[in-house]
Amino acid sequence: ARLQAQFVVDNPDELGYSERGLSLYLRSKEQGSGCGFTAEEAEYAMQHVQVDWKEQAARRVAIMLKYGEQSYSKNEVVYNLVNYEWFTEEDAIYGAEQNGLK
């Protein structure tokens, strides 16, 4: 689980995950959208993964802006990341600003 978590956060082609989002991804058993690890395995991975959550937020925003069907304001991006993707407000603001939203 730790190796999978590290692979996901280091892979620039991945979406960018919040801490809660990555934990849910590791535990999800849905075909094609998770790894199916136990809660204990996911918890161990989360305690040992080396990740910059701000950079994960920036990656998520970049994907939103690239593939979104609408243009987003900074406030909309921050709202979405905090309320739907479980990023902290600080990380969400960083992600938005790193992608040119002021």
C-alpha positions as CSV (number, residue, x, y, z in Angstrom):
1,A,0.0,0.0,0.0
2,R,2.9,2.4,0.8
3,L,4.5,1.8,-2.6
4,Q,1.2,2.3,-4.4
5,A,0.5,5.5,-2.4
6,Q,4.0,6.8,-3.2
7,F,3.6,5.9,-6.9
8,V,0.3,7.8,-7.1
9,V,1.6,11.0,-5.5
10,D,4.8,11.0,-7.6
11,N,3.1,10.2,-10.9
12,P,2.5,13.5,-12.8
13,D,-0.3,11.8,-14.8
14,E,-2.4,11.2,-11.7
15,L,-5.1,13.6,-10.7
16,G,-3.6,15.0,-7.5
17,Y,-5.0,13.8,-4.2
18,S,-5.8,15.3,-0.8
19,E,-4.8,13.3,2.2
20,R,-8.4,12.0,2.7
21,G,-8.8,11.4,-1.1
22,L,-5.6,9.3,-1.3
23,S,-6.7,7.3,1.7
24,L,-10.1,6.6,0.2
25,Y,-8.5,5.7,-3.2
26,L,-6.2,3.2,-1.4
27,R,-9.2,1.6,0.4
28,S,-11.7,1.6,-2.5
29,K,-12.6,-1.7,-3.9
30,E,-14.4,-0.4,-7.0
31,Q,-13.0,-1.8,-10.2
32,G,-10.7,0.7,-11.9
33,S,-11.0,3.4,-9.3
34,G,-9.2,2.1,-6.3
35,C,-6.7,-0.4,-4.8
36,G,-8.7,-2.4,-2.4
37,F,-6.3,-2.2,0.5
38,T,-7.5,-2.8,4.1
39,A,-8.0,0.2,6.4
40,E,-4.9,-0.9,8.3
41,E,-2.8,-1.1,5.1
42,A,-4.0,2.3,3.9
43,E,-3.3,3.8,7.3
44,Y,0.2,2.5,7.3
45,A,0.8,3.9,3.8
46,M,-0.6,7.3,4.8
47,Q,1.8,7.4,7.7
48,H,4.8,6.7,5.6
49,V,4.1,8.3,2.2
50,Q,6.2,11.4,1.4
51,V,4.0,14.0,-0.2
52,D,3.5,17.7,-0.6
53,W,-0.2,18.2,-0.3
54,K,0.0,21.7,-1.7
55,E,1.6,20.3,-4.9
56,Q,-1.1,17.7,-5.1
57,A,-3.7,20.5,-4.9
58,A,-1.9,22.3,-7.7
59,R,-1.9,19.2,-9.8
60,R,-5.7,18.7,-9.2
61,V,-6.4,22.3,-10.2
62,A,-4.3,21.9,-13.4
63,I,-6.4,18.9,-14.4
64,M,-9.7,20.8,-13.6
65,L,-8.6,23.8,-15.8
66,K,-7.3,21.6,-18.6
67,Y,-10.3,19.2,-18.9
68,G,-13.1,21.2,-17.3
69,E,-16.1,22.1,-19.4
70,Q,-16.2,25.6,-17.9
71,S,-13.8,28.2,-16.8
72,Y,-13.4,28.6,-13.1
73,S,-12.7,31.5,-10.8
74,K,-10.3,31.2,-7.9
75,N,-13.2,31.1,-5.5
76,E,-14.9,28.3,-7.4
77,V,-11.8,26.2,-7.5
78,V,-11.1,26.6,-3.8
79,Y,-14.7,25.8,-3.0
80,N,-14.6,22.6,-5.1
81,L,-11.3,21.4,-3.7
82,V,-12.3,22.0,-0.1
83,N,-15.9,20.7,-0.3
84,Y,-15.6,17.9,-2.9
85,E,-12.0,16.8,-2.9
86,W,-11.2,17.3,0.8
87,F,-8.2,19.6,0.5
88,T,-7.5,22.1,3.2
89,E,-8.4,25.7,2.3
90,E,-4.7,26.6,2.5
91,D,-3.7,23.8,0.0
92,A,-6.6,24.7,-2.3
93,I,-5.6,28.4,-2.4
94,Y,-2.1,27.4,-3.1
95,G,-3.2,25.1,-5.9
96,A,-5.4,27.8,-7.5
97,E,-2.7,30.4,-7.3
98,Q,0.0,28.1,-8.7
99,N,-2.3,27.7,-11.8
100,G,-2.6,31.5,-12.3
101,L,-5.9,32.1,-10.6
102,K,-5.8,35.3,-8.6
